[in-house]
Amino acid sequence: MDESGSPTVQDLSGCELASRVYEISLRAHGADNLVQVLQAISRLVLALTGASYAAIFLPAPKDNGLAPRLVATAAGIDGSSLENHPRLDGVVRRVAGEGQALCLDDLTCHADLLPVPSGMRSAIAVPLARRGDLAGVLIAASPERGKLGRYQLGILEALATPISQAIANAELVLEVRHRLEQLRLLNAISKITSSTVNVDELLARVVLEVRTRLGYHLVAAGLVDDRRQSAILRAISSAGTSILPIGHTQPLGTGVVGRMIQSQRSTVVRDVLHDGDYVSADDFVRCEMCVPLKRGDVVIGYLDAEAARPDAFDDTDVMLLETIAEHISQSVWAAAELQRARRLREDLARMIVHDMRNPLTVLGSSLFMVKLVSVPETGSESTLMSRLTRFIDAASAAGEELRVMVDGVLDVERIEVGRLPLRRIPCNVADLVSRVARQMAVVAVARNVQFLVSLPDDTAGDGPLMAHVDEELLSRVLENLVINALKYSDADAAVSLGVAPCPAAVLCARLAGERASVLFSVSDTGPGIPADQQQRIFDKFAGVDDGGTRNRRSVGLGLAFCRQAVEAHGGTIWVTSEVGRGARFNVLLPSERK
């Protein structure tokens, strides 16, 4: 024993040395981190060898053991990172590279093994091996030349195996704890995803949970916009001060996030200071890892983690973040779809109110006027009847518009869920168009619009023009098109409804492979439809902006219903129009049943 009561080299046998290190390995099971275990071992080495400096170097991942990753010492050093730690680079590298112990009684004679901690003159080092692989390097040094020799080296060699086992035990314990924490994290995320359908709330809670449990400096998440041109930041949690606001957009193909989404593969930037395309989210970030949120093969967003030191993430971190991303992807998609459905319902309510307000107003005011003119007053009976007829016609027209609108709203939903089967029968399309024209004439009269009808010539000898169609459904398609044309036609304008055999060139271009077809058309002389809006008007709740000459026109569900009903027949619908020169809606249907 020395004056402090600590054992000296002469006091301990080889078995006693191993027993002391075994005690340390048992502590590994209760240690909070590996550094604590290494520090305890280093203090023992100092006591057993009489050295003034003791350290254990562990190899960095994927570097063949040549670059130290972690140091633990008990010589006034607290086990901090290597960037600020004095170390024996040459000694450690030689022992790690050759796998052989090294004993140097005078370091000043070995210039190739410098630098050394200040004042150190002698050093001994042994490799730590586990299952044939390098597990680390144990080193001790002294400011006295010749202080550490073969005897002390023998002590380190005797300690090497139990120290390696102690490190293995500590790493195993930490790995088990890490995996347990990962499972707890996944469980917490599962609870989050099942407890909210709000996308922003879901992502905000997830990024906070991931950052705090895994100790990352910053975690963020975002979604790809509907046009797939950029990624929008929807949630961020940082241990510092984030300089990116919620709503920040990152063009696809630029920045770490944009590049990852475009490549559809997880990305790790080991040091963002060497990435010229890096978009800074926090001034202290040095390493970034970004993984995709996917629905099937489509990237719908991203989950991003950032650390304050370089090389902070390895393949294990990527796999964990990818697992988390898989857990939240479907929930994010489902929540986004639910929000989209809610917006559609709100749009539907607004659209119905907007489109039905005008005919209801006409209906109400017309009936009110009928009541007024029914009161006896001076004037001829014919004048009274004329006024009554005009108001009744206006009320009937408004009611007809409402009927067409309500039928369209109901039928769109039925067609989409497959609950509106077609009832095809052979149909004389000229008779069908005539019935629609008679039904719509009251609306045209009320709006003071000239209504023209064009029918095929049945006297040519080929008989009437026939098609296998659902008469009721096709009638509602034509009614919607006529109502739409009348609604946006000025007084004294003209609207035409017609049907004819389809020209061969049009059939080839629009329904290639069909032998015969019929072409319905509805034309008006209204404000027209801009070319860039002629496709989207057949979408639900689409509107037409006619350049400011009128209010923004609503086409509601009418044209969406028309497209679905026509396509259900195996046909196609399109519009040809020029702004200021009216529009022509075309419905092309196969004349024979498929």
Sequence and secondary structure as in RCSB ss.txt:
>XXXX:A:sequence
MDESGSPTVQDLSGCELASRVYEISLRAHGADNLVQVLQAISRLVLALTGASYAAIFLPAPKDNGLAPRLVATAA
GIDGSSLENHPRLDGVVRRVAGEGQALCLDDLTCHADLLPVPSGMRSAIAVPLARRGDLAGVLIAASPERGKLGR
YQLGILEALATPISQAIANAELVLEVRHRLEQLRLLNAISKITSSTVNVDELLARVVLEVRTRLGYHLVAAGLVD
DRRQSAILRAISSAGTSILPIGHTQPLGTGVVGRMIQSQRSTVVRDVLHDGDYVSADDFVRCEMCVPLKRGDVVI
GYLDAEAARPDAFDDTDVMLLETIAEHISQSVWAAAELQRARRLREDLARMIVHDMRNPLTVLGSSLFMVKLVSV
PETGSESTLMSRLTRFIDAASAAGEELRVMVDGVLDVERIEVGRLPLRRIPCNVADLVSRVARQMAVVAVARNVQ
FLVSLPDDTAGDGPLMAHVDEELLSRVLENLVINALKYSDADAAVSLGVAPCPAAVLCARLAGERASVLFSVSDT
GPGIPADQQQRIFDKFAGVDDGGTRNRRSVGLGLAFCRQAVEAHGGTIWVTSEVGRGARFNVLLPSERK
>XXXX:A:secstr
  TTS   GGG  HHHHHHHHHHHHHHTTT SSHHHHHHHHHHHHHHHH  SEEEEEEE TTTTT SEEEEEESS
S     GGG    HHHHHHHHHH   EEES GGG GGG   STT  EEEEEEEEETTEEEEEEEEEESSTTSS H
HHHHHHHHHHHHHHHHHHHHHHHHHHHHHHHHHHHHHHHHHHHHH   HHHHHHHHHHHHHHHHT SEEEEEEE 
TTSSEEEEEEEEESS   S TT EEETTSHHHHHHHHHTS EEES GGG TT   S TT  EEEEEEEEETTEEE
EEEEEEESSTT   HHHHHHHHHHHHHHHHHHHHHHHHHHHHHHHHHHHHHHHHHHHHHHHHHHHHHHHHHHHTS
  SS HHHHHHHHHHHHHHHHHHHHHHHHHHHHHHHHHHHHTT S    EEEEHHHHHHHHHHHHHHHHHHTT E
EEEE   GGGSS S EEEE HHHHHHHHHHHHHHHHHT  TT EEEEEEEE  HHHHHHHSTT S EEEEEEEE 
SS   GGGTTGGGSTT EE  TTSSS EE TTHHHHHHHHHHHTT EEEEEE TTS EEEEEEEESS  
